[in-house]
């Protein structure tokens, strides 16, 4: 097993190296990814444009870096919001029980009655284009996993001696939730968060690919794949690059989740992209 | 006993379905501002606006709109498309066979790929073969299907010229969409097969069988496979629903004229009643698939009938 772990680490390092290289190169070269240069449409690799240009003569490297930054920031924001909402709902449901639990879990059931990507597409389409709406749609789908996981864990802990002792000692419920419950349920939630991050990164790109997420001229890896697919016959690299970077990033995050799960010995969570 | 438990599960699905319908109803009300403005623009004629408002029931108070919506769903009147005026259910029924065909081939492909891969990985657990198989499966989960599709097209249609680029008329046009949609399913199923096979093999019964001289091959394929099958079959039933979500993207990539493409077309044309209908029908299939998975698990594993 020890050998497998080090192989996994190597694989993660290899996968992350390309996206990191893109980010660093773009930062060092400091090119504006929005500058249209009609004299350099679909130009190949050159010193000025290391990965060439797109159909409007914009620098591909700079746009890849912008798309990557967007993927990562949307991913982190959605996972943070989703986990805070989900964990609060889960703890509340488990702690209060009764009708509160029934209502909250019924809502979770309803959200889970849609294929996640479909609900996100429908919500984003109705709310209209833009990054804020995209984030809202992904959070609306993403909090459920956290809430269910937190609920099950808290139900198991609710009557544990140390929790009852703390209650008997006069601690407030909020104190117990933060000081006793959260640290004890953190491991599976952390694993859920890492798989969730991978799912959100793919989700953002997917929604943008379909035209209901990030809008041009802003760069998202999803919109770049969409534009690249149209020009596939002329310049295949326009679709190869953004997809490759997206894929490497997602696979690295999934591997991290796997490793985290093995390390923390969590059985209840599986990758669910 | 089994019949009673099944009946309870089915009855429990009813409030969920009602919730699903409610959420779909409110989708229309998520449109910022007035949906009529969004559809016709603010400069439209008053008469046109009024007609559309009536067609969408927007002139009624909210609770009446909701009541009409639910009644319509139950009586089979899912409203009409704003774009061409045809019935939403009629449009959906037209596209359903294409999606069913795509889903069926993807699922077949996934099973044919996943079981041998899962077995192979379990048989060589902890070795390089296992690592390779599981890395491959992780690759399948991590590769976005809206990129895998174009890459397959680039290789097999553009460069090699073996298969048609898109549409569903040319022979062999199902192959690339089915691979695109089936890859992630195969990846998930193979991981499931591996872990359940390993878990089954670690049971005392297998040790006993081995000690009483049963051949290794028989233990793997007869004894352990039977136990390992339960979670794998359940997962497969769950995939029946998931595949419909994936179809939305895959059909868009390949211009495959199914339910997924219809959903995206409806979104692009802001054909809200059609969007609602598509989302609802896919969710309906999804709920049924999940229920099926639940019931299958009950049937295959009697332990789950209690508690």
Interface residues (C-beta under 8 A of the other chain):
Chain A: X1 X4 X7 X11 X106 X107 X109 X110 X111 X113 X114 X115 X116 X117 X118 X119 X121 X122 X123 X125 X126 X127 X128 X198 X202 X205 X206 X209 X210 X211 X212 X222 X225 X226 X228 X229 X232 X233 X236 X239 X240 X242 X243 X246 X247 X250 X251 X254 X255 X258 X270 X271 X273
Chain B: X15 X16 X17 X19 X20 X22 X23 X27 X28 X30 X31 X32 X126 X131 X135 X138 X139 X141 X142 X143 X144 X146 X147 X150 X151 X153 X154 X158 X184 X188 X191 X241 X242 X244 X245 X246 X248 X249 X252 X253 X263 X264 X267 X268 X275 X279 X282 X283 X286 X287 X290
